[in-house]
Amino acid sequence: MRTLMLALAFVSSLGAPLVAQAPKPGPAPAPAVDAAQPAPQPLPPLDSFTYNPEGRRDPFVSLLAGKTGERRSGHTGPEGQGLAGLGTDEVSVRGVLQSASGYVAMVQGPDNKTYVVRQNDKLFDGVVKAITAQGLVILQDVNDPLSLVKQKEVRKMLHGNEEGK
C-alpha cells in the first residue's frame, strides 16, 4: 500500500497527468476513390457453389481408413450385401426363436429388411457371439487406433435396451 502511494506521488511530482486523455475527434478524411478499380461484385448464392478438388484429397475422409473402399459410418459398403454389410449400430433385435439347434434371432436393418441371425454369423464390424432368450451378444471390432481394447461386447436386447462392455 505504501509503495503504491509513493509511486503515485512520484508520478504527480513529474507533472504528468494521471489519466491519459484521448485526442479530440476531428472530421474524418474522405476515402480516396480510385477510378481504375472496379466496384466489388456480389457473391453468388450458396446453392450455386460447387467444389472442384483438382486432385486434392477429400477433407472429410478419415486418414486412418485402412482400405479405399472401407465403409464409413452410415453407408452401405461394397464388401458385403445383406447381413455382412450391416454394422452393429445399425441392427435392432425384433425377435428371438428357439430351434432344435438353439436360439435364432431376427434382426432388422436400417433398410427395414429382416434377417435371420445365428451364432457365429458375421456382421460388418463384428461377430454374433451368443443368442439368448433376451437378445443377442455381438463381439464388435473397435476401429480406434488409440484404444487399448480391440473388441468389445455389445448386447442387443429384444426390448430395446442396449449395453456395451
N, C-alpha and C positions, 0 to 999 in steps of 0.2 A: 504494500500500500504506500509506504513511504517512498519507494523507488518510483512509483507512478507519479506521485506529486512532484518529485524532483524533476522528472522528465518533462512534465507539463510546465513547470516554472522555467526550465531551460529553453523550451521552445517559445514560450511567451516572451522571454527576455531577448530573443533574437529579432523580435518584431514581426515575425511571420504570422499570418492569420492561422488559427487552429483549424478552421473549416475551409476547404478549398471551394471556391465559387466557380460555377460554370460560366463560360463566356456568354455574353448576351447574344441571342439569336438574331441574325440579320436576314435580309431577303436571300432566298435560295437562288443560286445561279441557274439560269435556264439551261437545259441539256442541249448539247450541240447536235443538230440534225445533219446527218451526212446524206446527201442526195444520192450518192453512188450505192448505198446499202439498201437492198430491197426490204419491204415490210415482211415480218415473220409470217410464215404460212401456218394456218391452223392444223392441228393434229388430226389424223384420220380417226374415224370411230373405232372403238376397241374390237368390234365384231369383224372388222375387215383386216385385222392384223394377222399375218402368217409368219411363222418362224422357219428360216432356211438354215439348217445346221452346217451345210457345206463341208461335210466330212468330220465335223466335231462329234464327240460322243454325247448321248442324251444325258443331261444333268440329273434326271430323275431315276436313272437306272443305277442300282447298287453296284459299287465297285467290288463288293465282296461276293457277288454271284459267281458260282462255280462254272456253269456252262452258259453259253449264249442263249440256249433255248430253255433255260431253267425258269420255272414258273414263279411269278411273283404273287403275293397275296391277293386273293380275289379273282384270279384269272385262270381259266382252264388251260392246262399245259398240254403240249403235243405228245408228251411221254405216255400218257395213259388215258384211255377212254373209260367211262363208267366209274366203277368204284376206285380203280387205281389212279384216277385223275382227280379225286376229291381229297381235300385236306381235312385234318382232324377238326378244325374250327368250323368247317362247312357242313358237317353231318349232324343230324339230330336223330335220336332213337325214337321210333314210332311204335315198336312192338318187340316183344321177346316171346319166342315159341320154344316149346320143348319137343325135341325129336328123339328118335331112338339113339342117335349118336351124341346127344347132349343139347345144349341150348343153341338156338339160331336167332339172330337179331334182324329186325327190319329197320333200316335207316333211310332217311330222306335227305337228298342233297339240295343245293340251292336252286337247282333246275326243277324242283318238285317231283323228281323221279324217285321211286322207292327201290332200294337194293337189299338183297338178302346177304347177310354177313355171317360168316362162320369164324371160328377161332383160327388164327394164323393167316387170315386174309390180309392183303397189303393195301394200304391207303397211300396217298401221295407222300405224306410225311410221317408215316408210322405203320405199325402192325397191330392187328387186333390180338391182344394178349389173352383175354378171357371174356366170356359172356356169362353173366349171372341172371337170375330172375329179375333183379332190379335194373339192369342195364349192361353196359359193356365197358371193358378196360382197354384203353389203347396205349401202346408204348410209342410215344411221339418222339421223333428225332428233333433235337434242339439245333437250330441253324444260327447259332450265335458264336462267333469265334472267340469272344471274350469269356464265355460261360465255361465253368469247370464241369458242369453236368452236360453230357451229350445226349441223354434220353430222359424223358420224364413220363410218369404215368398220368393219363388223363382219364377220368371216369365220366362217361356219358350216361346219365341216368334216364330211366324211362319217363319219369315225372318231371323232367326239366331241370333238375339240379345237376350242376357240373362241378367236378372237383379236379384240381391239378396238384400233383405232388412232385 
